Structures are given as structure tokens and as C-alpha cells.
Amino acid sequence: MKVLVTGSAGFIGFHTVNQLLKDGFEVVGLDNINDYYSPQLKYARLKQAGIDQDEIKWYQPIRSKLNPSYSFVRMNLEDKQQLFSLFQAQNFDYVINLAAQAGVRYSIENPDVYIQSNILGFHYILEACRYFPPRHLVHASSSSVYGANAKIPFSEEDKVDTPVSLYAATKKSNELMAHSYSDLYKLSITCLRFFTVYGPWGRPDMAPMLFAKAITEGKPIKVFNNGEMERDFTYVGDIVTGVVRTTTTEFTGNSKYRVLNIGNGSPVNLMAFIDELERGLERVAVKNYLPMQAGDVPRTWASQEKLREITNYTPKVGLREGIAEFAAWFQTFYEPKILAG
């Protein structure tokens, strides 16, 4: 079975590729290695998978030196002709689309790139699946689609018509686009709403890495909403387990489209998260308390019932264990140049 993983140099993509290879799949990774955050971190992830930076060229697949079942190609999703050629040549059984322009706050500062990458890029993924249909397309949506939803836990049945950032709006748009393509062309599509993923090799623009970097350097960490925030922090290994199980789970009934939450199902207060990070790094954070940022929400909490029913997904890694794994990786790998935001 052959799987395309877009965003394969990214945080979740990197771990997803590794798990699929362990499970015996043939994997093609795709990423444009953009500079939203340090490309050196993305190249470092690729190196772990046997892909050398010096050998990467646009549109030319290269084979991993560590695993012959893995190849990587540098490409934008917006490169329609190149993307279609790849789909035609590879005949993918499954497509896991993790590529997107990420970041809630960044979408307020640079909205154009979100329309280009998240709307147009995803449109071309759908078009490629239309003409060269895989057995299943799994797409990364986001818990941000719930906006400032006051009902908890967040359920897939809740209304998601009031996003508070353009990033969230693009993710909701993706879900609507996916529904229309599934209905029109009978494509099997699942949109997974990710909840606050953390762990080794994480993104340097997200709180765990920002906090760890600042604590290590003895600099203040920014604690928004004066710490009165809760997040459904989910360890990346649990996320990947859910992604892979979802990808290989067949649909039942007439519908070929579904939206599923994927998280830990247990929100954690931000200050408790910081306490665990201080424990893992064996240092005390200097805290700078700030008001809520535009585009942020005070709480996220994923209902897991639908995903558990379909895939038997149950998160295994608790916060203390997950933070310990992250802190150990960070202390081993930490290098300011590579982990720059």
C-alpha cells in the first residue's frame, strides 16, 4: 500500500511518515519547506528519515538512505501540473494531507498566504483525488474551527460558523470543500480536527517550544490571558496513532464523508502545563502575564466519542510522560539557530 503524506517535513507529518514506515507502508512525502519557521528544523527532521538537504531539488523525488520504502519530493500544493503528474505516476492508495499554512496569530498578520496555501492548495489536492482517486483522503482540520464555543466538550455536531481567525476560517472552508467533493465524486474523505499537539520535533512557533526555549535561555515566557486558559494538549504519538487508524478504517453506510475530533479529551490548565515543563527542564520559568491575544480562545476540549467508536482510539500518553519525552528531546537537540521561530 502506497501513501502520500503532504507536509512530511512538518511536525505531525514527520512522525506520521515514521509510523507508516514502521507499519510496512510505502510512503511518498511532500513538502515545500517554506520559511514560516526555521527551514533548518524541517531539514533536520528529513535527515532523521534519511533525506539529505543537499540532494533535495524541486519536483524531483529522492529515495531515503535509511528506508527504501520512503521517498520525498519538494513541491507546493499550488503547483497543480506537478501535483497531478505525481498522482498519476504514483497511484496512491491513501492520501494524508497535513500540509497547510499554520498559525492562528500569523494569519492575522499575513492573510494572503493562507488563501493561497490552505484554500487553493487544498482545492488542487481535491482535484487530484478526483481524477486519480485514492481509497481514502484524510485531511488535517483544526480545533480552531470551534471558535469561542462555550459548550464543552467540543462535539463534531456543534455549530462552527463563527471562527475568530482567518486560519480557522480556512480550515472550516476546507471541510465544506471536502464535503462537496465527497458528495459529487463519491470520494472517501475524513477531516480530523486536531487539538493542541505537542511532543519531540515540535513547531518552534507553538507554546511548548517557545516556553522551553525561553526557560532554557533564562528569558520570560509570555503567559496570555494571565494564565486563565485551558488546552486539550495531545501527545504527538497519540495523534499519529489516530491518524493512521483513521486512514485505514473503511467507511460503513452510505456516507463517504466524516469529521472527527482527535485530541486527548482532557483539558489542562496552562499553568499546570508550565509546571510540568519546569519539572521536565529542571528550571523555573520567568513569567510575563499578558492579556488574551486576538484570535485566541480560552479553552479547548475534544469529545472523543466518534473517533473511539470508529477506530477504537484511546490516548495513552499522559501530560507528565509526554512533557518528559519532549523535555528530554529538547535538551538533547536544542540549538538556537535550528529552533528559531
ROSEKE-518382 format. One record per residue (C-alpha): residue number from 1; residue in one letter; chain; x, y, z. Coordinates in nm, 2 decimals. Layout:
<atoms>
<NUM 'A' 'A' <X Y Z>> ...
</atoms>
This chain:
<atoms>
<1 'M' 'A' <0.00 0.00 0.00>> <2 'K' 'A' <0.13 0.34 -0.10>> <3 'V' 'A' <0.06 0.66 0.10>> <4 'L' 'A' <0.11 1.02 0.01>> <5 'V' 'A' <0.19 1.24 0.32>> <6 'T' 'A' <0.19 1.61 0.25>> <7 'G' 'A' <0.36 1.83 0.50>> <8 'S' 'A' <0.60 1.55 0.56>> <9 'A' 'A' <0.88 1.78 0.68>> <10 'G' 'A' <0.64 1.93 0.94>> <11 'F' 'A' <0.59 1.82 1.30>> <12 'I' 'A' <0.30 1.58 1.26>> <13 'G' 'A' <0.39 1.48 0.91>> <14 'F' 'A' <0.74 1.37 1.02>> <15 'H' 'A' <0.60 1.14 1.29>> <16 'T' 'A' <0.32 1.01 1.07>> <17 'V' 'A' <0.58 0.91 0.80>> <18 'N' 'A' <0.78 0.73 1.06>> <19 'Q' 'A' <0.48 0.53 1.19>> <20 'L' 'A' <0.36 0.44 0.84>> <21 'L' 'A' <0.71 0.31 0.75>> <22 'K' 'A' <0.71 0.10 1.07>> <23 'D' 'A' <0.37 -0.04 0.98>> <24 'G' 'A' <0.51 -0.15 0.64>> <25 'F' 'A' <0.36 0.11 0.41>> <26 'E' 'A' <0.54 0.26 0.11>> <27 'V' 'A' <0.54 0.64 0.17>> <28 'V' 'A' <0.59 0.94 -0.05>> <29 'G' 'A' <0.65 1.26 0.14>> <30 'L' 'A' <0.58 1.60 0.00>> <31 'D' 'A' <0.67 1.94 0.15>> <32 'N' 'A' <0.76 2.29 0.02>> <33 'I' 'A' <1.00 2.35 0.32>> <34 'N' 'A' <0.88 2.71 0.35>> <35 'D' 'A' <1.03 2.96 0.59>> <36 'Y' 'A' <0.73 3.02 0.81>> <37 'Y' 'A' <0.96 2.88 1.08>> <38 'S' 'A' <1.32 2.77 1.05>> <39 'P' 'A' <1.37 2.55 0.74>> <40 'Q' 'A' <1.67 2.40 0.93>> <41 'L' 'A' <1.44 2.23 1.17>> <42 'K' 'A' <1.25 2.08 0.87>> <43 'Y' 'A' <1.57 1.97 0.71>> <44 'A' 'A' <1.68 1.81 1.04>> <45 'R' 'A' <1.35 1.61 1.05>> <46 'L' 'A' <1.41 1.50 0.70>> <47 'K' 'A' <1.76 1.40 0.78>> <48 'Q' 'A' <1.63 1.17 1.06>> <49 'A' 'A' <1.43 1.00 0.78>> <50 'G' 'A' <1.73 0.96 0.56>> <51 'I' 'A' <1.67 1.26 0.33>> <52 'D' 'A' <1.98 1.48 0.29>> <53 'Q' 'A' <1.93 1.85 0.24>> <54 'D' 'A' <2.20 1.88 -0.03>> <55 'E' 'A' <2.01 1.62 -0.25>> <56 'I' 'A' <1.67 1.79 -0.24>> <57 'K' 'A' <1.56 1.96 -0.56>> <58 'W' 'A' <1.22 2.09 -0.66>> <59 'Y' 'A' <0.99 1.83 -0.82>> <60 'Q' 'A' <1.24 1.55 -0.82>> <61 'P' 'A' <1.16 1.26 -0.58>> <62 'I' 'A' <1.46 1.12 -0.39>> <63 'R' 'A' <1.49 0.80 -0.20>> <64 'S' 'A' <1.57 0.78 0.17>> <65 'K' 'A' <1.91 0.64 0.25>> <66 'L' 'A' <1.77 0.48 0.56>> <67 'N' 'A' <1.45 0.32 0.43>> <68 'P' 'A' <1.39 0.23 0.06>> <69 'S' 'A' <1.02 0.25 0.12>> <70 'Y' 'A' <1.03 0.62 0.17>> <71 'S' 'A' <1.08 0.89 -0.10>> <72 'F' 'A' <1.05 1.27 -0.07>> <73 'V' 'A' <0.96 1.54 -0.32>> <74 'R' 'A' <0.98 1.92 -0.27>> <75 'M' 'A' <0.67 2.08 -0.41>> <76 'N' 'A' <0.39 2.33 -0.34>> <77 'L' 'A' <0.04 2.21 -0.34>> <78 'E' 'A' <-0.04 2.51 -0.56>> <79 'D' 'A' <0.18 2.36 -0.84>> <80 'K' 'A' <-0.12 2.20 -1.00>> <81 'Q' 'A' <0.05 2.04 -1.30>> <82 'Q' 'A' <0.33 1.89 -1.09>> <83 'L' 'A' <0.09 1.76 -0.83>> <84 'F' 'A' <-0.13 1.59 -1.09>> <85 'S' 'A' <0.18 1.44 -1.25>> <86 'L' 'A' <0.28 1.30 -0.91>> <87 'F' 'A' <-0.07 1.15 -0.85>> <88 'Q' 'A' <-0.07 1.00 -1.20>> <89 'A' 'A' <0.27 0.84 -1.17>> <90 'Q' 'A' <0.24 0.71 -0.81>> <91 'N' 'A' <-0.12 0.58 -0.80>> <92 'F' 'A' <-0.16 0.64 -0.43>> <93 'D' 'A' <-0.38 0.41 -0.22>> <94 'Y' 'A' <-0.41 0.67 0.06>> <95 'V' 'A' <-0.35 1.04 0.09>> <96 'I' 'A' <-0.29 1.21 0.42>> <97 'N' 'A' <-0.30 1.59 0.37>> <98 'L' 'A' <-0.11 1.76 0.66>> <99 'A' 'A' <0.03 2.05 0.45>> <100 'A' 'A' <-0.11 2.39 0.53>> <101 'Q' 'A' <0.00 2.74 0.63>> <102 'A' 'A' <-0.03 2.71 1.01>> <103 'G' 'A' <-0.06 2.96 1.29>> <104 'V' 'A' <-0.36 3.15 1.43>> <105 'R' 'A' <-0.18 3.48 1.51>> <106 'Y' 'A' <0.03 3.47 1.19>> <107 'S' 'A' <-0.30 3.46 0.98>> <108 'I' 'A' <-0.39 3.80 1.12>> <109 'E' 'A' <-0.06 3.95 1.00>> <110 'N' 'A' <-0.03 3.77 0.67>> <111 'P' 'A' <-0.37 3.66 0.54>> <112 'D' 'A' <-0.28 3.63 0.17>> <113 'V' 'A' <-0.06 3.32 0.22>> <114 'Y' 'A' <-0.35 3.14 0.40>> <115 'I' 'A' <-0.58 3.18 0.10>> <116 'Q' 'A' <-0.30 3.06 -0.14>> <117 'S' 'A' <-0.19 2.76 0.06>> <118 'N' 'A' <-0.50 2.65 0.26>> <119 'I' 'A' <-0.77 2.72 0.00>> <120 'L' 'A' <-0.61 2.69 -0.34>> <121 'G' 'A' <-0.36 2.42 -0.23>> <122 'F' 'A' <-0.63 2.21 -0.08>> <123 'H' 'A' <-0.85 2.26 -0.39>> <124 'Y' 'A' <-0.58 2.11 -0.60>> <125 'I' 'A' <-0.55 1.81 -0.36>> <126 'L' 'A' <-0.92 1.75 -0.40>> <127 'E' 'A' <-0.89 1.79 -0.78>> <128 'A' 'A' <-0.60 1.54 -0.79>> <129 'C' 'A' <-0.81 1.29 -0.58>> <130 'R' 'A' <-1.10 1.35 -0.81>> <131 'Y' 'A' <-0.90 1.24 -1.12>> <132 'F' 'A' <-0.67 0.99 -0.95>> <133 'P' 'A' <-0.89 0.87 -0.66>> <134 'P' 'A' <-0.72 0.70 -0.36>> <135 'R' 'A' <-0.91 0.47 -0.13>> <136 'H' 'A' <-0.92 0.74 0.14>> <137 'L' 'A' <-0.82 1.11 0.18>> <138 'V' 'A' <-0.75 1.22 0.53>> <139 'H' 'A' <-0.72 1.59 0.58>> <140 'A' 'A' <-0.59 1.79 0.88>> <141 'S' 'A' <-0.85 2.03 1.01>> <142 'S' 'A' <-0.82 2.21 1.34>> <143 'S' 'A' <-0.99 2.26 1.67>> <144 'S' 'A' <-0.98 2.63 1.59>> <145 'V' 'A' <-1.30 2.59 1.38>> <146 'Y' 'A' <-1.49 2.58 1.71>> <147 'G' 'A' <-1.40 2.95 1.77>> <148 'A' 'A' <-1.51 3.08 2.11>> <149 'N' 'A' <-1.76 2.79 2.15>> <150 'A' 'A' <-1.88 2.79 2.52>> <151 'K' 'A' <-2.03 2.44 2.51>> <152 'I' 'A' <-1.79 2.18 2.63>> <153 'P' 'A' <-1.66 1.93 2.54>> <154 'F' 'A' <-1.65 2.04 2.17>> <155 'S' 'A' <-1.85 1.80 1.97>> <156 'E' 'A' <-1.85 1.74 1.59>> <157 'E' 'A' <-2.22 1.82 1.60>> <158 'D' 'A' <-2.16 2.17 1.73>> <159 'K' 'A' <-2.21 2.48 1.51>> <160 'V' 'A' <-1.88 2.61 1.38>> <161 'D' 'A' <-2.00 2.92 1.19>> <162 'T' 'A' <-1.81 3.18 1.40>> <163 'P' 'A' <-1.43 3.14 1.35>> <164 'V' 'A' <-1.22 3.40 1.53>> <165 'S' 'A' <-0.92 3.39 1.29>> <166 'L' 'A' <-0.86 3.36 0.92>> <167 'Y' 'A' <-0.67 3.04 0.98>> <168 'A' 'A' <-0.98 2.89 1.14>> <169 'A' 'A' <-1.20 3.01 0.86>> <170 'T' 'A' <-0.97 2.84 0.60>> <171 'K' 'A' <-1.00 2.51 0.79>> <172 'K' 'A' <-1.37 2.53 0.81>> <173 'S' 'A' <-1.37 2.61 0.43>> <174 'N' 'A' <-1.16 2.30 0.37>> <175 'E' 'A' <-1.43 2.09 0.55>> <176 'L' 'A' <-1.70 2.23 0.33>> <177 'M' 'A' <-1.49 2.18 0.01>> <178 'A' 'A' <-1.42 1.82 0.11>> <179 'H' 'A' <-1.79 1.75 0.17>> <180 'S' 'A' <-1.88 1.88 -0.17>> <181 'Y' 'A' <-1.62 1.67 -0.35>> <182 'S' 'A' <-1.71 1.36 -0.15>> <183 'D' 'A' <-2.07 1.40 -0.24>> <184 'L' 'A' <-2.01 1.49 -0.61>> <185 'Y' 'A' <-1.74 1.24 -0.69>> <186 'K' 'A' <-1.80 0.97 -0.42>> <187 'L' 'A' <-1.46 1.02 -0.26>> <188 'S' 'A' <-1.40 0.88 0.09>> <189 'I' 'A' <-1.28 1.18 0.29>> <190 'T' 'A' <-1.22 1.23 0.66>> <191 'C' 'A' <-1.14 1.57 0.81>> <192 'L' 'A' <-0.96 1.54 1.15>> <193 'R' 'A' <-0.99 1.83 1.39>> <194 'F' 'A' <-0.65 1.83 1.57>> <195 'F' 'A' <-0.63 1.96 1.93>> <196 'T' 'A' <-0.30 2.12 2.05>> <197 'V' 'A' <-0.04 1.87 1.96>> <198 'Y' 'A' <0.29 1.87 2.14>> <199 'G' 'A' <0.60 1.64 2.16>> <200 'P' 'A' <0.95 1.59 2.02>> <201 'W' 'A' <1.04 1.77 1.70>> <202 'G' 'A' <0.75 2.02 1.75>> <203 'R' 'A' <0.70 2.35 1.59>> <204 'P' 'A' <0.90 2.64 1.73>> <205 'D' 'A' <0.61 2.88 1.70>> <206 'M' 'A' <0.39 2.68 1.94>> <207 'A' 'A' <0.38 2.73 2.32>> <208 'P' 'A' <0.58 2.42 2.43>> <209 'M' 'A' <0.88 2.51 2.22>> <210 'L' 'A' <0.85 2.88 2.28>> <211 'F' 'A' <0.83 2.81 2.66>> <212 'A' 'A' <1.12 2.56 2.66>> <213 'K' 'A' <1.35 2.79 2.46>> <214 'A' 'A' <1.28 3.09 2.68>> <215 'I' 'A' <1.32 2.89 3.01>> <216 'T' 'A' <1.65 2.74 2.88>> <217 'E' 'A' <1.78 3.08 2.80>> <218 'G' 'A' <1.65 3.24 3.12>> <219 'K' 'A' <1.41 3.47 2.94>> <220 'P' 'A' <1.05 3.54 3.03>> <221 'I' 'A' <0.77 3.33 2.88>> <222 'K' 'A' <0.45 3.50 2.76>> <223 'V' 'A' <0.15 3.38 2.96>> <224 'F' 'A' <-0.16 3.50 2.78>> <225 'N' 'A' <-0.49 3.57 2.95>> <226 'N' 'A' <-0.30 3.58 3.27>> <227 'G' 'A' <-0.27 3.20 3.26>> <228 'E' 'A' <-0.65 3.15 3.27>> <229 'M' 'A' <-0.65 2.92 2.97>> <230 'E' 'A' <-0.71 2.55 2.91>> <231 'R' 'A' <-0.59 2.34 2.62>> <232 'D' 'A' <-0.66 1.98 2.53>> <233 'F' 'A' <-0.28 1.91 2.50>> <234 'T' 'A' <-0.23 1.59 2.30>> <235 'Y' 'A' <0.09 1.40 2.26>> <236 'V' 'A' <0.20 1.36 1.90>> <237 'G' 'A' <0.24 0.98 1.93>> <238 'D' 'A' <-0.13 0.95 2.02>> <239 'I' 'A' <-0.22 1.19 1.73>> <240 'V' 'A' <-0.03 0.97 1.49>> <241 'T' 'A' <-0.19 0.65 1.61>> <242 'G' 'A' <-0.53 0.81 1.55>> <243 'V' 'A' <-0.43 0.94 1.20>> <244 'V' 'A' <-0.31 0.60 1.08>> <245 'R' 'A' <-0.60 0.41 1.22>> <246 'T' 'A' <-0.84 0.66 1.06>> <247 'T' 'A' <-0.67 0.63 0.73>> <248 'T' 'A' <-0.70 0.25 0.71>> <249 'T' 'A' <-1.06 0.23 0.86>> <250 'E' 'A' <-1.32 0.17 0.59>> <251 'F' 'A' <-1.64 0.37 0.58>> <252 'T' 'A' <-1.97 0.20 0.66>> <253 'G' 'A' <-2.31 0.31 0.54>> <254 'N' 'A' <-2.39 0.54 0.25>> <255 'S' 'A' <-2.19 0.85 0.35>> <256 'K' 'A' <-1.83 0.88 0.24>> <257 'Y' 'A' <-1.75 1.19 0.44>> <258 'R' 'A' <-1.69 1.24 0.81>> <259 'V' 'A' <-1.55 1.50 1.05>> <260 'L' 'A' <-1.38 1.37 1.36>> <261 'N' 'A' <-1.21 1.53 1.66>> <262 'I' 'A' <-0.87 1.40 1.76>> <263 'G' 'A' <-0.73 1.51 2.09>> <264 'N' 'A' <-0.66 1.39 2.44>> <265 'G' 'A' <-1.01 1.45 2.57>> <266 'S' 'A' <-0.89 1.61 2.89>> <267 'P' 'A' <-0.81 1.98 2.90>> <268 'V' 'A' <-0.52 2.11 3.11>> <269 'N' 'A' <-0.48 2.45 3.27>> <270 'L' 'A' <-0.20 2.64 3.11>> <271 'M' 'A' <-0.03 2.70 3.44>> <272 'A' 'A' <-0.03 2.32 3.51>> <273 'F' 'A' <0.13 2.27 3.17>> <274 'I' 'A' <0.40 2.52 3.26>> <275 'D' 'A' <0.46 2.35 3.59>> <276 'E' 'A' <0.52 2.01 3.41>> <277 'L' 'A' <0.76 2.18 3.17>> <278 'E' 'A' <0.95 2.34 3.46>> <279 'R' 'A' <0.98 1.99 3.61>> <280 'G' 'A' <1.10 1.83 3.29>> <281 'L' 'A' <1.36 2.10 3.22>> <282 'E' 'A' <1.45 2.13 3.59>> <283 'R' 'A' <1.43 2.51 3.57>> <284 'V' 'A' <1.18 2.77 3.69>> <285 'A' 'A' <1.02 2.99 3.43>> <286 'V' 'A' <1.02 3.37 3.45>> <287 'K' 'A' <0.65 3.45 3.37>> <288 'N' 'A' <0.53 3.76 3.19>> <289 'Y' 'A' <0.15 3.77 3.23>> <290 'L' 'A' <-0.04 3.93 2.94>> <291 'P' 'A' <-0.40 3.98 2.82>> <292 'M' 'A' <-0.57 3.75 2.57>> <293 'Q' 'A' <-0.43 3.77 2.22>> <294 'A' 'A' <-0.66 3.84 1.92>> <295 'G' 'A' <-0.77 3.51 1.76>> <296 'D' 'A' <-0.71 3.30 2.07>> <297 'V' 'A' <-0.98 3.12 2.27>> <298 'P' 'A' <-0.98 3.05 2.65>> <299 'R' 'A' <-1.05 2.67 2.63>> <300 'T' 'A' <-1.04 2.37 2.40>> <301 'W' 'A' <-1.17 2.03 2.49>> <302 'A' 'A' <-1.23 1.74 2.24>> <303 'S' 'A' <-1.52 1.50 2.26>> <304 'Q' 'A' <-1.36 1.17 2.15>> <305 'E' 'A' <-1.67 0.95 2.12>> <306 'K' 'A' <-1.70 0.94 1.74>> <307 'L' 'A' <-1.33 0.86 1.68>> <308 'R' 'A' <-1.33 0.60 1.96>> <309 'E' 'A' <-1.63 0.43 1.81>> <310 'I' 'A' <-1.49 0.42 1.46>> <311 'T' 'A' <-1.12 0.34 1.53>> <312 'N' 'A' <-1.10 0.23 1.90>> <313 'Y' 'A' <-0.87 0.53 1.95>> <314 'T' 'A' <-0.78 0.60 2.31>> <315 'P' 'A' <-0.49 0.84 2.40>> <316 'K' 'A' <-0.22 0.66 2.60>> <317 'V' 'A' <0.03 0.93 2.70>> <318 'G' 'A' <-0.04 1.15 3.00>> <319 'L' 'A' <0.08 1.50 3.04>> <320 'R' 'A' <0.37 1.42 3.27>> <321 'E' 'A' <0.50 1.14 3.05>> <322 'G' 'A' <0.46 1.35 2.73>> <323 'I' 'A' <0.63 1.65 2.87>> <324 'A' 'A' <0.92 1.44 3.00>> <325 'E' 'A' <0.96 1.30 2.64>> <326 'F' 'A' <0.95 1.64 2.50>> <327 'A' 'A' <1.19 1.79 2.75>> <328 'A' 'A' <1.44 1.51 2.70>> <329 'W' 'A' <1.44 1.56 2.33>> <330 'F' 'A' <1.47 1.94 2.36>> <331 'Q' 'A' <1.77 1.92 2.60>> <332 'T' 'A' <1.94 1.68 2.36>> <333 'F' 'A' <1.87 1.86 2.04>> <334 'Y' 'A' <1.85 2.23 2.15>> <335 'E' 'A' <2.03 2.46 1.91>> <336 'P' 'A' <1.91 2.83 1.88>> <337 'K' 'A' <1.97 2.85 1.51>> <338 'I' 'A' <1.76 2.55 1.42>> <339 'L' 'A' <1.48 2.61 1.67>> <340 'A' 'A' <1.43 2.98 1.58>> <341 'G' 'A' <1.07 3.07 1.52>> 
</atoms>
